[in-house]
Amino acid sequence: MKFFLTLAAVFALTGGLYAAEIAVTPNNGKVLFTIKGTLAGTVNGSFDKFSGTAIVDDNGDLTALNGTVEVSSVNTANKGRDDHLRQDDFFDAAKFPSITFASTEAKSSSLHGNLTIRDITKPIVLTIEKTAEGFSLKGSLNRVDFAVGDNVKTNMSVDKPLTIAVEIKK
């Protein structure tokens, strides 16, 4: 069974790019994901509650991105599946209510940072692509490194990366 998870955060920024700290909330953005290769096929969803900050410098470059997602806000338009994702064999939302990303270093084409899921923090590198609308960031990780999902203890389906895509729009 193939297991791919794409998490896309889309931030709509008002106005042009300029040196600024930009608050990212559900009022101006979205956090979306796609899981491919599950028994249900491809599953699309979102995290409906989140907050964050994006920093854009005077040159229009993204220099930092930090954010928190409320795990309990997972929404795949299927209550039973959403409830299962919140349980202890997946995200364990009662014990680990947040997923966080904190950037640590920005380079011309990448943003380095720490991703924390289930109180497990791992470094991740997101590549940055400037787009006509703002920025697109992409990276990947292994869900098992964060003890997320069925079969973590038996190491079944552990070779399936989690791909993260973040889009920041002006």
C-alpha positions in Angstrom: 0.0 0.0 0.0 1.4 3.3 -1.0 1.2 6.1 1.6 1.9 9.6 0.6 0.7 12.6 2.5 0.9 16.1 1.0 0.3 18.9 3.4 -0.2 22.2 1.6 -0.5 25.5 3.5 -1.8 28.3 1.3 -1.4 31.8 2.7 -3.1 34.7 0.9 -1.2 37.8 1.6 -2.7 41.2 0.9 -0.8 43.8 -1.0 2.7 43.4 -2.5 5.7 41.8 -1.0 7.7 44.0 1.3 9.8 43.7 4.5 7.1 42.6 6.9 6.0 40.2 9.5 2.7 38.7 8.2 0.3 37.0 10.5 -1.1 33.8 8.9 -4.5 32.7 10.1 -7.6 30.9 8.6 -8.7 34.4 7.5 -5.9 34.6 5.0 -4.8 31.1 4.4 -5.4 27.4 4.3 -3.6 24.2 5.5 -4.4 21.4 3.1 -3.2 17.8 2.7 -3.6 14.8 0.4 -3.0 11.2 1.4 -2.3 9.0 -1.6 -2.4 5.2 -1.7 -4.7 4.5 1.3 -7.3 1.8 1.3 -9.8 4.7 0.5 -7.7 5.8 -2.4 -6.7 9.5 -2.4 -7.9 11.4 0.6 -8.0 15.2 0.6 -8.4 17.3 3.8 -7.4 20.3 5.8 -6.5 21.5 9.2 -9.0 24.3 9.8 -7.4 25.9 12.8 -3.8 27.3 12.6 -1.7 30.4 13.1 1.7 31.5 12.0 4.0 34.2 10.9 5.9 34.7 7.7 8.7 37.1 7.4 9.6 38.7 4.0 12.6 40.9 3.7 13.2 44.2 1.8 14.2 42.1 -1.3 11.0 40.2 -1.3 12.6 37.0 0.0 11.0 34.7 2.5 13.3 34.7 5.5 11.3 32.9 8.1 8.1 30.8 8.6 6.7 29.7 11.9 3.4 28.1 12.6 1.1 25.9 14.7 -1.7 23.7 13.5 -4.4 22.4 15.9 -4.5 18.6 15.3 -8.1 18.4 16.4 -9.1 20.6 13.4 -8.3 17.9 10.9 -11.1 17.7 8.3 -11.4 15.1 5.5 -15.2 15.5 5.1 -15.6 12.1 6.7 -16.3 12.3 10.5 -15.3 8.7 11.1 -12.0 9.0 9.4 -11.3 12.4 11.1 -12.1 10.9 14.5 -9.7 8.0 13.7 -6.9 10.5 12.7 -7.3 12.2 16.0 -6.9 8.9 17.9 -3.7 7.6 19.5 -2.6 5.4 16.6 -2.3 8.5 14.4 -2.0 12.0 15.7 -3.2 11.4 19.3 -4.8 14.9 19.4 -5.7 14.6 23.1 -2.1 14.1 24.1 -0.4 16.0 21.3 -2.7 18.9 20.3 -0.4 20.8 18.0 1.9 20.3 15.0 4.5 23.1 14.8 7.1 24.3 12.3 9.8 26.7 13.3 12.3 27.9 10.7 15.9 28.1 11.8 17.8 29.3 8.7 16.9 30.8 5.3 19.0 30.3 2.2 18.3 31.6 -1.3 16.5 28.4 -2.3 15.7 26.7 1.0 14.2 27.2 4.4 15.6 25.0 7.2 13.5 24.3 10.3 12.2 22.0 12.9 8.9 20.1 12.5 7.3 18.8 15.7 4.6 16.1 15.6 3.6 14.1 18.7 6.3 15.9 20.6 8.9 14.5 18.3 11.0 17.2 16.6 13.0 16.5 13.5 14.8 18.9 11.1 13.3 19.4 7.7 14.5 21.4 4.7 11.9 23.0 2.5 12.9 24.2 -0.9 11.7 27.6 -1.8 10.5 28.5 -5.3 9.5 32.1 -6.0 6.3 32.1 -8.0 4.3 34.9 -9.7 2.0 34.8 -6.7 4.6 34.5 -3.9 6.4 31.4 -2.7 6.1 27.6 -3.0 7.9 25.5 -0.4 8.3 21.7 -0.6 9.9 19.0 1.5 9.5 15.4 2.6 9.8 13.3 5.7 8.9 9.8 6.9 5.7 9.7 9.1 7.2 6.8 11.1 9.9 9.2 12.4 7.1 11.0 14.2 5.2 7.8 15.3 2.2 8.7 13.1 -0.1 6.1 11.6 -1.0 2.5 11.5 1.7 -0.1 11.5 4.3 2.1 13.0 5.4 -0.5 15.5 5.5 -3.3 12.9 7.2 -1.1 10.4 4.7 -1.9 7.6 4.4 0.7 4.9 7.2 2.8 6.4 9.0 3.5 3.2 6.4 6.0 2.1 7.5 9.6 2.5 5.3 12.5 3.6 5.6 15.4 1.2 4.9 18.8 2.5 4.1 21.7 0.2 3.6 25.3 1.5 2.4 28.0 -0.8 2.4 31.7 0.3 0.5 34.0 -2.0 0.4 37.8 -2.0 
